[in-house]
Amino acid sequence: MSSALCAALQQLPTTNAGQFDLSQLATPYAVIYFYPKDNTPGCTTETADFRDHYAQFLAAGATVYGVSRDSLKSHENFKAKLALEFELISDPDEQACEAFGVMKMKNMYGKQVRGIERSTFVINASGEILKEWRGVKVPNHVAEVLGFVESLK
């Protein structure tokens, strides 16, 4: 990962009154998934799928983080609603979104809108991107990411 990507994520606020800090990663890998918006159908399904497989990610050596432009208050509510064990990162100024290149023009109800393209990245403790998925479709995505992380053992 370039220093710009590391810098974009570093110190962003997370749920549970934290800040993202790659040097404090408790596992060899991090799964960083970018999603458009809390409490929307696709994002809820994807996040619940990461939740349901979280123990397997930890066993494979990866901590999971979700990132969107939502506020910390929105993230705290979303996290509580879904009973998440992992943290959500708030990026309201789009610094990480821009650095990872996930901001795209999308068609929504016939209008062009700028938003987050659902994307997932697996990085190591040095910040190197080991694998990325862009333009993610929710069904089977988490299983694919988990399979990749398990292959790193």
BABAGU-674921 format. One record per atom (N, C-alpha, C): residue number from 0; atom name; x, y, z; residue in three letters. Coordinates in pm, 1 decimal, always signed. Atoms other than C-alpha are relative to their C-alpha. Example, Ala and Ser with C-alpha at 12.3 -4.5 7.8 and 13.67 -1.06 7.14 Angstrom:
% BABAGU-674921
resi_name_xx_yy_zz_resn
0_N_+89.0_-119.0_+0.0_ALA
0_CA_+1230.0_-450.0_+780.0_ALA
0_C_+90.0_+120.0_+0.0_ALA
1_N_-82.0_-119.0_-6.0_SER
1_CA_+1367.0_-106.0_+714.0_SER
1_C_-77.0_+109.0_+73.0_SER
//
This chain:
% BABAGU-674921
resi_name_xx_yy_zz_resn
0_N_+86.4_-116.7_+0.0_MET
0_CA_+0.0_+0.0_+0.0_MET
0_C_+90.1_+121.7_+0.0_MET
1_N_-81.0_-120.7_+0.9_SER
1_CA_+140.0_+337.3_-80.7_SER
1_C_-17.0_+72.8_+131.5_SER
2_N_+10.5_-75.4_-125.3_SER
2_CA_+205.8_+574.5_+205.8_SER
2_C_-125.4_+86.6_-1.3_SER
3_N_+122.9_-80.3_+8.7_ALA
3_CA_-88.0_+782.5_+77.3_ALA
3_C_-121.1_-81.2_+44.3_ALA
4_N_+111.9_+84.3_-42.9_LEU
4_CA_-326.2_+488.8_+126.8_LEU
4_C_+3.9_-22.5_+150.5_LEU
5_N_-14.0_+17.5_-145.1_CYS
5_CA_-189.7_+421.6_+474.9_CYS
5_C_-41.6_+127.1_+72.0_CYS
6_N_+29.8_-127.6_-64.5_ALA
6_CA_-212.3_+788.4_+564.3_ALA
6_C_-149.3_+30.7_-5.3_ALA
7_N_+143.2_-28.2_+14.4_ALA
7_CA_-571.5_+809.4_+436.5_ALA
7_C_-82.6_-75.9_+102.9_ALA
8_N_+73.1_+80.6_-98.8_LEU
8_CA_-684.9_+532.3_+671.7_LEU
8_C_+40.1_+32.8_+143.0_LEU
9_N_-51.1_-22.4_-134.6_GLN
9_CA_-465.3_+616.3_+968.3_GLN
9_C_-77.8_+109.8_+70.4_GLN
10_N_+62.6_-97.2_-89.6_GLN
10_CA_-637.8_+797.3_+1249.4_GLN
10_C_-143.3_+35.9_-34.9_GLN
11_N_+143.0_-24.0_+22.1_LEU
11_CA_-986.1_+787.5_+1095.7_LEU
11_C_-75.9_-53.0_+121.0_LEU
12_N_+75.2_+44.6_-117.6_PRO
12_CA_-1245.6_+756.9_+1373.1_PRO
12_C_-76.3_-128.7_-26.9_PRO
13_N_+74.0_+126.0_+7.2_THR
13_CA_-1397.7_+417.6_+1441.3_THR
13_C_-103.7_-3.6_+111.6_THR
14_N_+95.8_+24.0_-107.0_THR
14_CA_-1690.0_+298.0_+1644.6_THR
14_C_+78.1_-42.1_+124.1_THR
15_N_-60.8_+33.7_-128.0_ASN
15_CA_-1617.1_+226.1_+2009.4_ASN
15_C_+107.5_+101.2_+38.9_ASN
16_N_-89.4_-112.2_-34.2_ALA
16_CA_-1438.1_+564.3_+2036.4_ALA
16_C_+146.0_-26.8_-33.3_ALA
17_N_-136.6_+31.3_+39.7_GLY
17_CA_-1133.4_+438.3_+1851.7_GLY
17_C_+45.9_+80.0_-119.9_GLY
18_N_-56.3_-54.1_+122.8_GLN
18_CA_-911.9_+540.3_+1564.9_GLN
18_C_+70.4_-114.6_-70.3_GLN
19_N_-68.3_+104.6_+74.9_PHE
19_CA_-783.8_+319.4_+1286.4_PHE
19_C_+149.3_+25.7_+6.4_PHE
20_N_-145.7_-10.7_-7.0_ASP
20_CA_-413.8_+252.8_+1335.8_ASP
20_C_+58.2_-134.4_-43.6_ASP
21_N_-53.6_+123.7_+56.2_LEU
21_CA_-247.5_-8.3_+1116.4_LEU
21_C_+107.8_-61.2_+90.0_LEU
22_N_-107.2_+52.2_-85.7_SER
22_CA_+45.2_-37.8_+1359.0_SER
22_C_-54.9_-71.6_+123.4_SER
23_N_+62.1_+64.5_-115.6_GLN
23_CA_-199.5_-151.3_+1630.8_GLN
23_C_-82.3_-123.0_-38.6_GLN
24_N_+76.7_+115.0_+48.3_LEU
24_CA_-347.9_-430.3_+1419.6_LEU
24_C_+35.4_-123.7_+82.3_LEU
25_N_-21.4_+116.9_-86.0_ALA
25_CA_-393.0_-737.5_+1641.1_ALA
25_C_+16.6_-128.7_-79.4_ALA
26_N_-10.4_+117.8_+86.1_THR
26_CA_-384.8_-977.9_+1345.4_THR
26_C_+96.8_+32.2_-114.3_THR
27_N_-92.8_-25.8_+111.4_PRO
27_CA_-145.8_-1021.4_+1048.7_PRO
27_C_-65.0_+73.7_-118.6_PRO
28_N_+68.6_-56.9_+116.5_TYR
28_CA_-413.7_-900.9_+802.1_TYR
28_C_-121.9_+81.3_+43.0_TYR
29_N_+125.4_-74.5_-18.8_ALA
29_CA_-699.5_-655.6_+776.3_ALA
29_C_-81.6_-12.5_-127.6_ALA
30_N_+94.9_-2.8_+110.6_VAL
30_CA_-1005.0_-686.6_+556.1_VAL
30_C_-72.4_+134.1_+13.9_VAL
31_N_+62.8_-131.8_-0.5_ILE
31_CA_-1122.9_-335.4_+470.3_ILE
31_C_-105.5_-1.0_-110.2_ILE
32_N_+103.8_-2.6_+102.6_TYR
32_CA_-1458.7_-324.3_+296.9_TYR
32_C_-70.7_+135.3_+0.9_TYR
33_N_+67.5_-128.5_+19.8_PHE
33_CA_-1608.6_-3.9_+159.6_PHE
33_C_-141.9_-28.0_-46.5_PHE
34_N_+139.6_+20.5_+36.3_TYR
34_CA_-1986.0_+13.4_+138.6_TYR
34_C_-69.8_+135.7_-5.5_TYR
35_N_+62.9_-130.8_+22.1_PRO
35_CA_-2224.7_+290.7_+29.5_PRO
35_C_-66.3_+64.7_+121.7_PRO
36_N_+77.8_-69.2_-103.5_LYS
36_CA_-2452.5_+351.0_+330.1_LYS
36_C_-55.6_-96.6_+104.1_LYS
37_N_+59.4_+77.0_-109.7_ASP
37_CA_-2558.3_+220.4_+670.3_ASP
37_C_-149.5_-18.8_-23.2_ASP
38_N_+144.4_+28.5_-2.9_ASN
38_CA_-2902.6_+59.0_+696.3_ASN
38_C_-68.7_-6.4_-135.7_ASN
39_N_+62.2_+23.7_+130.5_THR
39_CA_-2956.9_+6.4_+323.8_THR
39_C_+3.3_-151.5_-23.3_THR
40_N_+11.3_+146.8_+12.0_PRO
40_CA_-3054.4_-344.2_+205.4_PRO
40_C_+130.3_-72.6_-33.6_PRO
41_N_-122.7_+69.3_+40.3_GLY
41_CA_-2733.1_-444.7_+25.2_GLY
41_C_+110.4_+12.2_+102.9_GLY
42_N_-105.3_-22.7_-99.3_CYS
42_CA_-2505.1_-291.8_+286.7_CYS
42_C_-28.4_-76.4_+128.4_CYS
43_N_+37.0_+77.1_-118.8_THR
43_CA_-2696.9_-454.9_+570.4_THR
43_C_+29.3_-147.8_-23.0_THR
44_N_-25.3_+140.7_+32.2_THR
44_CA_-2676.4_-795.0_+398.7_THR
44_C_+150.3_-28.9_+1.0_THR
45_N_-144.7_+20.4_+6.1_GLU
45_CA_-2303.3_-758.6_+328.4_GLU
45_C_+61.9_+5.8_+139.5_GLU
46_N_-56.5_-16.2_-133.7_THR
46_CA_-2222.9_-637.5_+680.1_THR
46_C_-38.7_-117.1_+89.8_THR
47_N_+44.0_+115.7_-78.3_ALA
47_CA_-2430.7_-916.1_+839.4_ALA
47_C_+78.4_-124.6_-40.9_ALA
48_N_-77.5_+114.7_+47.7_ASP
48_CA_-2241.1_-1167.6_+623.9_ASP
48_C_+142.0_+5.1_+58.9_ASP
49_N_-131.2_-11.7_-64.3_PHE
49_CA_-1905.9_-1031.8_+749.1_PHE
49_C_-12.6_-33.1_+149.0_PHE
50_N_+23.4_+30.8_-142.0_ARG
50_CA_-2049.6_-1049.3_+1104.3_ARG
50_C_-9.5_-151.5_+22.0_ARG
51_N_+23.3_+143.1_-16.1_ASP
51_CA_-2159.5_-1409.8_+1058.0_ASP
51_C_+125.9_-83.7_-21.2_ASP
52_N_-125.3_+71.5_+27.2_HIS
52_CA_-1811.9_-1510.7_+938.9_HIS
52_C_+119.4_+58.7_+77.3_HIS
53_N_-109.6_-71.8_-66.8_TYR
53_CA_-1611.4_-1286.2_+1172.0_TYR
53_C_+94.0_-93.2_+77.0_TYR
54_N_-84.6_+93.2_-75.8_ALA
54_CA_-1486.5_-1569.0_+1398.0_ALA
54_C_+94.6_-75.1_-94.4_ALA
55_N_-84.5_+69.2_+98.2_GLN
55_CA_-1356.6_-1747.8_+1086.0_GLN
55_C_+109.6_+92.9_-52.9_GLN
56_N_-103.3_-95.9_+42.7_PHE
56_CA_-1176.8_-1431.3_+970.5_PHE
56_C_+108.3_+11.3_+106.7_PHE
57_N_-97.9_-9.4_-108.9_LEU
57_CA_-1012.1_-1396.4_+1313.0_LEU
57_C_+86.8_-125.2_+5.7_LEU
58_N_-74.1_+126.6_-2.8_ALA
58_CA_-912.9_-1764.2_+1308.3_ALA
58_C_+100.9_-7.0_-114.6_ALA
59_N_-89.7_-1.5_+116.5_ALA
59_CA_-754.0_-1704.2_+966.3_ALA
59_C_+103.4_+113.2_+9.1_ALA
60_N_-99.6_-105.9_-20.1_GLY
60_CA_-560.3_-1404.1_+1101.8_GLY
60_C_-38.1_+134.9_-54.9_GLY
61_N_+41.6_-129.1_+57.0_ALA
61_CA_-768.7_-1112.1_+974.6_ALA
61_C_-105.6_+68.1_+87.4_ALA
62_N_+99.6_-84.6_-64.0_THR
62_CA_-954.7_-830.7_+1145.6_THR
62_C_-79.4_+67.7_-110.8_THR
63_N_+87.2_-60.8_+100.9_VAL
63_CA_-1251.1_-685.1_+953.6_VAL
63_C_-34.5_+142.5_+41.6_VAL
64_N_+44.1_-137.9_-20.5_TYR
64_CA_-1331.2_-313.9_+918.4_TYR
64_C_-91.0_+39.8_-114.9_TYR
65_N_+88.4_-55.6_+101.9_GLY
65_CA_-1623.5_-157.7_+733.4_GLY
65_C_+21.2_+149.9_-7.1_GLY
66_N_-21.4_-143.6_+19.4_VAL
66_CA_-1583.8_+191.5_+585.6_VAL
66_C_-111.2_+58.3_-85.5_VAL
67_N_+91.8_-77.7_+83.6_SER
67_CA_-1845.0_+437.7_+462.4_SER
67_C_+10.8_+146.6_+40.2_SER
68_N_-1.6_-143.6_-28.2_ARG
68_CA_-1907.0_+812.0_+461.7_ARG
68_C_-95.6_+37.2_+112.6_ARG
69_N_+96.2_-28.6_-106.5_ASP
69_CA_-2168.3_+779.7_+737.1_ASP
69_C_+69.8_+53.7_+124.7_ASP
70_N_-51.2_-56.1_-125.5_SER
70_CA_-2123.4_+961.1_+1068.5_SER
70_C_+26.4_-110.7_+101.6_SER
71_N_-23.8_+96.7_-107.2_LEU
71_CA_-1995.6_+785.0_+1379.3_LEU
71_C_-130.4_-36.7_+69.2_LEU
72_N_+129.3_+27.8_-64.8_LYS
72_CA_-2344.7_+817.9_+1530.4_LYS
72_C_-78.5_-103.6_-82.8_LYS
73_N_+66.7_+96.0_+87.6_SER
73_CA_-2494.2_+637.2_+1229.9_SER
73_C_+67.3_-136.9_+11.3_SER
74_N_-74.8_+125.9_-11.0_HIS
74_CA_-2217.9_+372.8_+1250.5_HIS
74_C_-28.5_-70.0_+133.4_HIS
75_N_+25.3_+60.3_-132.0_GLU
75_CA_-2275.3_+319.5_+1625.1_GLU
75_C_-137.7_-66.3_+1.4_GLU
76_N_+135.0_+56.3_+5.9_ASN
76_CA_-2647.7_+262.8_+1562.3_ASN
76_C_-3.8_-125.4_-86.8_ASN
77_N_-6.1_+113.6_+92.7_PHE
77_CA_-2578.5_+29.5_+1266.7_PHE
77_C_+70.2_-117.9_+67.3_PHE
78_N_-76.5_+103.8_-69.7_LYS
78_CA_-2322.1_-164.1_+1471.7_LYS
78_C_-85.0_-66.0_+108.7_LYS
79_N_+85.5_+54.2_-107.3_ALA
79_CA_-2563.8_-203.2_+1764.4_ALA
79_C_-115.0_-82.4_-57.5_ALA
80_N_+113.6_+68.1_+63.0_LYS
80_CA_-2854.8_-301.6_+1538.2_LYS
80_C_+39.8_-139.1_-49.1_LYS
81_N_-45.7_+127.7_+55.9_LEU
81_CA_-2648.6_-579.1_+1376.0_LEU
81_C_+86.4_-80.9_+97.1_LEU
82_N_-82.4_+67.5_-101.6_ALA
82_CA_-2458.8_-673.7_+1696.0_ALA
82_C_+137.5_-37.9_-56.3_ALA
83_N_-130.4_+23.8_+61.8_LEU
83_CA_-2121.4_-635.7_+1522.2_LEU
83_C_+110.1_-7.3_+105.0_LEU
84_N_-117.4_+10.9_-86.6_GLU
84_CA_-1800.7_-744.8_+1693.1_GLU
84_C_+118.0_+79.6_-56.9_GLU
85_N_-109.2_-76.2_+61.7_PHE
85_CA_-1582.1_-548.0_+1451.0_PHE
85_C_-38.3_+147.2_-11.1_PHE
86_N_+21.1_-145.4_+3.3_GLU
86_CA_-1540.9_-172.3_+1410.6_GLU
86_C_-33.4_+48.9_-140.7_GLU
87_N_+31.5_-71.0_+123.4_LEU
87_CA_-1679.1_+56.8_+1144.3_LEU
87_C_+77.7_+131.3_+0.8_LEU
88_N_-81.0_-120.7_+14.4_ILE
88_CA_-1467.1_+345.5_+1015.6_ILE
88_C_-83.9_+107.2_-68.9_ILE
89_N_+73.7_-111.9_+57.2_SER
89_CA_-1624.8_+684.3_+947.4_SER
89_C_+94.3_+83.3_-87.2_SER
90_N_-81.8_-76.4_+96.1_ASP
90_CA_-1487.6_+866.2_+640.0_ASP
90_C_-84.9_+108.7_-66.5_ASP
91_N_+91.2_-100.7_+56.1_PRO
91_CA_-1718.4_+1169.4_+597.2_PRO
91_C_+65.2_+93.6_-101.0_PRO
92_N_-70.8_-88.0_+93.9_ASP
92_CA_-1451.6_+1370.4_+413.9_ASP
92_C_+55.9_-75.8_-119.8_ASP
93_N_-37.1_+86.0_+113.1_GLU
93_CA_-1387.0_+1079.6_+174.1_GLU
93_C_+150.3_-14.1_-20.8_GLU
94_N_-144.6_+8.8_+22.0_GLN
94_CA_-1011.6_+1078.8_+235.4_GLN
94_C_+44.4_-142.0_-33.1_GLN
95_N_-35.2_+139.1_+32.2_ALA
95_CA_-981.8_+698.4_+243.9_ALA
95_C_-69.9_-44.2_-127.8_ALA
96_N_+74.9_+35.7_+121.9_CYS
96_CA_-1252.8_+658.5_-22.3_CYS
96_C_+72.7_+47.7_-125.3_CYS
97_N_-73.1_-54.4_+115.4_GLU
97_CA_-1057.0_+883.5_-259.2_GLU
97_C_+133.4_-72.2_-18.4_GLU
98_N_-130.9_+64.4_+9.7_ALA
98_CA_-720.1_+725.1_-177.7_ALA
98_C_-9.9_-141.8_-56.9_ALA
99_N_+18.4_+136.6_+49.4_PHE
99_CA_-853.8_+375.1_-247.4_PHE
99_C_-73.7_-2.3_-134.8_PHE
100_N_+64.0_-8.1_+131.9_GLY
100_CA_-1032.4_+496.4_-562.3_GLY
100_C_-136.7_-63.8_-6.5_GLY
101_N_+131.7_+64.0_-0.6_VAL
101_CA_-1379.2_+378.7_-458.9_VAL
101_C_-115.0_+97.7_-26.7_VAL
102_N_+105.1_-97.5_+32.0_MET
102_CA_-1570.5_+701.7_-533.2_MET
102_C_-25.4_-4.7_-150.4_MET
103_N_+36.9_+15.2_+141.1_LYS
103_CA_-1758.2_+658.2_-861.8_LYS
103_C_-132.0_+70.6_-27.8_LYS
104_N_+131.5_-48.1_+43.4_MET
104_CA_-2043.6_+807.1_-1060.1_MET
104_C_-85.3_-123.5_-24.7_MET
105_N_+88.0_+115.6_+12.0_LYS
105_CA_-2337.1_+567.2_-1038.2_LYS
105_C_-138.3_+47.5_-42.8_LYS
106_N_+138.4_-29.9_+36.7_ASN
106_CA_-2687.7_+556.5_-1183.3_ASN
106_C_-92.2_-45.3_+111.9_ASN
107_N_+96.1_+35.0_-102.2_MET
107_CA_-2957.0_+568.1_-919.4_MET
107_C_-134.1_+60.7_-37.6_MET
108_N_+134.3_-44.0_+41.4_TYR
108_CA_-3318.5_+585.7_-1027.4_TYR
108_C_+7.1_+97.3_-117.6_TYR
109_N_-10.8_-79.8_+121.4_GLY
109_CA_-3212.1_+733.0_-1362.3_GLY
109_C_+83.5_+126.0_+13.1_GLY
110_N_-83.5_-118.4_-20.8_LYS
110_CA_-2989.0_+1002.3_-1210.0_LYS
110_C_+143.2_-42.2_+28.1_LYS
111_N_-140.6_+22.7_-30.0_GLN
111_CA_-2612.0_+1021.0_-1196.8_GLN
111_C_+28.4_+52.9_+140.3_GLN
112_N_-38.6_-40.8_-134.5_VAL
112_CA_-2492.1_+1031.4_-835.7_VAL
112_C_+141.3_-49.4_+29.3_VAL
113_N_-135.1_+37.3_-39.4_ARG
113_CA_-2145.1_+1019.6_-685.2_ARG
113_C_-10.4_-78.9_+130.2_ARG
114_N_+8.0_+82.4_-119.6_GLY
114_CA_-2105.8_+738.8_-435.0_GLY
114_C_+110.7_-103.0_+5.5_GLY
115_N_-101.3_+103.0_-21.2_ILE
115_CA_-1896.5_+455.6_-302.4_ILE
115_C_-34.3_-123.7_-83.0_ILE
116_N_+12.3_+128.4_+69.5_GLU
116_CA_-1844.0_+157.7_-531.2_GLU
116_C_+40.2_-108.1_+100.4_GLU
117_N_-25.2_+106.1_-97.7_ARG
117_CA_-1868.4_-148.8_-307.2_ARG
117_C_+131.0_-70.6_-37.0_ARG
118_N_-134.3_+53.1_+26.0_SER
118_CA_-1507.0_-269.2_-278.4_SER
118_C_+57.9_-57.6_+128.6_SER
119_N_-64.3_+62.8_-115.4_THR
119_CA_-1298.0_-489.0_-48.2_THR
119_C_+149.5_-15.2_-27.7_THR
120_N_-145.7_+10.3_+10.1_PHE
120_CA_-923.3_-493.1_+18.5_PHE
120_C_+51.3_-84.1_+116.1_PHE
121_N_-71.4_+72.0_-104.8_VAL
121_CA_-706.5_-737.9_+211.1_VAL
121_C_+139.6_+58.2_+2.4_VAL
122_N_-133.1_-59.4_-14.8_ILE
122_CA_-394.4_-571.3_+346.4_ILE
122_C_+74.6_-71.7_+111.8_ILE
123_N_-79.8_+58.1_-108.4_ASN
123_CA_-108.1_-694.8_+558.9_ASN
123_C_+38.4_+110.7_+97.9_ASN
124_N_-34.5_-95.4_-105.2_ALA
124_CA_+34.6_-525.8_+869.1_ALA
124_C_+94.7_+109.3_-48.9_ALA
125_N_-87.3_-102.6_+59.5_SER
125_CA_+282.7_-337.8_+647.4_SER
125_C_-78.1_+95.6_-89.2_SER
126_N_+82.6_-87.2_+82.7_GLY
126_CA_-6.1_-184.0_+454.4_GLY
126_C_-1.5_-37.4_-146.5_GLY
127_N_-2.6_+44.8_+139.8_GLU
127_CA_+51.9_-380.3_+133.6_GLU
127_C_-134.6_-63.3_-35.5_GLU
128_N_+124.9_+61.4_+46.2_ILE
128_CA_-264.2_-462.7_-61.8_ILE
128_C_+33.5_-136.8_-59.2_ILE
129_N_-24.1_+136.6_+47.1_LEU
129_CA_-265.4_-839.6_-109.6_LEU
129_C_-102.6_-42.5_-103.9_LEU
130_N_+106.1_+32.5_+96.1_LYS
130_CA_-595.8_-860.0_-298.4_LYS
130_C_-106.8_+107.0_+9.8_LYS
131_N_+110.6_-95.4_+0.0_GLU
131_CA_-876.9_-627.3_-400.4_GLU
131_C_-113.1_-50.4_-87.9_GLU
132_N_+121.4_+29.6_+75.8_TRP
132_CA_-1231.0_-671.8_-523.5_TRP
132_C_-70.4_+133.7_-18.8_TRP
133_N_+70.2_-125.3_+29.4_ARG
133_CA_-1407.6_-379.6_-695.4_ARG
133_C_-132.4_-32.6_-68.7_ARG
134_N_+130.0_+23.3_+61.2_GLY
134_CA_-1766.3_-345.2_-810.4_GLY
134_C_-63.9_-126.9_+54.0_GLY
135_N_+43.8_+123.2_-66.7_VAL
135_CA_-1860.5_-615.4_-559.8_VAL
135_C_-150.4_-19.7_-8.7_VAL
136_N_+138.9_+45.0_-13.5_LYS
136_CA_-2188.2_-802.8_-581.2_LYS
136_C_-5.7_-76.5_+132.3_LYS
137_N_+5.6_+52.5_-136.7_VAL
137_CA_-2300.6_-905.2_-231.6_VAL
137_C_-5.0_-152.8_+9.2_VAL
138_N_+7.7_+145.9_-17.5_PRO
138_CA_-2398.9_-1274.0_-281.8_PRO
138_C_+136.3_-68.8_-19.0_PRO
139_N_-123.1_+81.1_+2.4_ASN
139_CA_-2102.5_-1505.3_-206.1_ASN
139_C_+130.5_+78.2_+13.8_ASN
140_N_-122.9_-79.5_-6.9_HIS
140_CA_-1857.8_-1215.0_-173.5_HIS
140_C_+80.7_-30.8_+125.9_HIS
141_N_-71.8_+21.3_-125.9_VAL
141_CA_-1771.0_-1268.1_+193.6_VAL
141_C_+68.0_-136.6_+0.5_VAL
142_N_-60.1_+133.7_+7.1_ALA
142_CA_-1708.8_-1639.9_+135.5_ALA
142_C_+125.7_+1.8_-87.2_ALA
143_N_-116.8_-10.5_+88.0_GLU
143_CA_-1470.2_-1551.0_-147.9_GLU
143_C_+116.2_+69.2_+71.9_GLU
144_N_-103.8_-71.8_-74.8_VAL
144_CA_-1279.7_-1301.7_+70.4_VAL
144_C_+57.0_-92.4_+107.6_VAL
145_N_-45.3_+91.6_-104.3_LEU
145_CA_-1262.7_-1554.9_+354.8_LEU
145_C_+89.3_-109.0_-59.2_LEU
146_N_-83.2_+102.1_+66.4_GLY
146_CA_-1130.1_-1820.6_+117.0_GLY
146_C_+139.1_+51.8_-32.5_GLY
147_N_-131.9_-57.7_+29.8_PHE
147_CA_-852.4_-1585.6_+9.3_PHE
147_C_+81.8_+15.6_+127.7_PHE
148_N_-72.8_-19.9_-126.4_VAL
148_CA_-758.3_-1496.5_+368.0_VAL
148_C_+48.1_-134.4_+55.0_VAL
149_N_-40.7_+132.9_-48.5_GLU
149_CA_-754.0_-1865.2_+464.3_GLU
149_C_+115.7_-56.7_-82.9_GLU
150_N_-109.0_+49.4_+86.8_SER
150_CA_-521.5_-1933.0_+168.2_SER
150_C_+134.8_+62.2_+36.6_SER
151_N_-124.3_-68.6_-38.8_LEU
151_CA_-263.3_-1697.5_+324.1_LEU
151_C_+75.3_-74.4_+111.6_LEU
152_N_-62.9_+74.2_-111.2_LYS
152_CA_-193.2_-1939.2_+612.1_LYS
152_C_+116.7_-83.5_-47.4_LYS
//
